[in-house]
C-alpha cells in the first residue's frame, strides 16, 4: 500500500513539472513571434468598441422661433342656457307648433292649451266688475242724498255714516274685480307657450290631447341654446397665477377640437374662471365661450381643449428626441467642429408639439443629435446619415408637463428611444453627464 502511494506521488511530480515546462516554453515563443511581427503589447484599458469608426446619426440645428405656451386638456361642451318648458295652468294640449329637434326663435309659439275654461273665468270676472260698479254708483248716490238730509236733521247721523261705509266697501270690491280680471287674463295667456330664447328643441313629452298640470315635474320640452356655447374644462391649480396674469394683459384664446373629427377647430375666448379651487382634485374650473355659428360644438360633447397663455417669440428650440435623460438629469449630444460629439447638460423649460424649449445649455446654431444616440459616447466620431430624417415626435408635451394624446405605437417608440439613450449614457464615463 505504501509503495502504491509513492508511485502516485512520483507521477504527480513528473506531470506537474511537464506542464510547467510546456507553459513557459509556449509563452516565450508567443512573445518572440509578437516581437518579430512588430506588434505593440496590448493595453489593459481597451478603447470603446467601434471607436475608430464614424457613427451614422441624424442631426438638427438649434433654432430660434416663436413657440406658444399652452395648456392642453379635455373639456366638455355645455350650453349657456337650457330651459325646461312647463305648463303654468291645468289644461290639455291643443296644438304642438314645432317638431322635435327644430330650432326656434324667441317668441315663437311652441304649444297652445285648451283655453275655454279660462275664457269663462275671465268673462265671469268682467261680469262681477259690472255688477259691483252698478252697486257703487247707487251707494254714491245714497251718500249724496243723505248728506243733504243729515244737515236738516231729517235722518240720523248713523244712517249717513252707514251709507258712506257701504260706498267705500263697494269701491274696494270694484278694485278686487279689476285685479281678478287681470289674473284671469294672465292665466289665459299661459295657454299660449312661447320660446323664451333662441334654441333647439329636444324630445316632446306632451302630444296633442295630453293633460298637463302646473304641478307636473316633467317638462313639455327642453329648449337648449346653441349660439353661443361654452366649453368647460379643469386645469391644475399651479397654472392659476399664469392664467390670471395672462388675463390681465388681454383676452385668452381657447381652441376646441372634436375627438374623431377631421381636425377642424373651433375658436373661442376664455370667459370664466371659477372662484374656488377644488381641494379634492387640486384643479380649477374654467370656461371658454364660442360663437358656434355653424353649431359644430354640441352640448355634452368631449373635445380636446387648448388654452393659449402667451406666445414666446424668441424661444430656443430643439426636437424632443434630442433630449436624453441620465443619472444627473437631461442632456444632449452636441456636434463639435471636428465632427465629434460631446455630452452637454441642458435645462428644458417646457415642450410643445414635439419641440423642447431650452432655458440653458445650448446656443442658437449649434448642432445636436436627434437620432442614433444609442451608439454614441463622448468624443465619438459621427457622420450624417444619407437622406436621414429625425423620427416623428410621439405627440410632444403640454405646457403643464403632460403628454398630448398619441397612438400606443408612438408612445412605445418614444419609450424605446429614451431607454436606448439611457443605456448609451450609462456606458459612457460617469463624469461626462
Secondary structure, DSSP 4 states (H G I P E B T S, - for coil): -HHHHHHHHHHHHHHHHHHHHHHHHHHHHHHHHHHHHTPPPPPSSPPPTTTTSPEEEEEEE-EEEEEEEEEEEEEEEEES-EEEE--SSSEEEEEE-S-TT-EE-TT-EEEEE--HHHHHHHHHHHHHHHHHHHHHHHHHHHHHHHHHHHHTTSS-HHHHHHHHHHHHHHHHHHHHHHHHHHHHHHHHHTTEEE-SSSEEE------TT-EE-TT-SS-SEEEE--SSEEEEEEEEGGGHHHHHHHHHHS--EEEEEETTSSS-EEEEEEEEE-SS-BTTTTEEEEEEEE--TT--S-TT-EEEEEEEEEEEEEEEEEEGGG-EEETTEEEEEEE-TTSBEEEEE-EEEEEETTEEEEEES--TT-EEEEE-GGG--TT-BEEEPTT--PPPPSS-B-TTSPBPP--HHHHHHHHHHHHHHHHHHHHS-GGG-
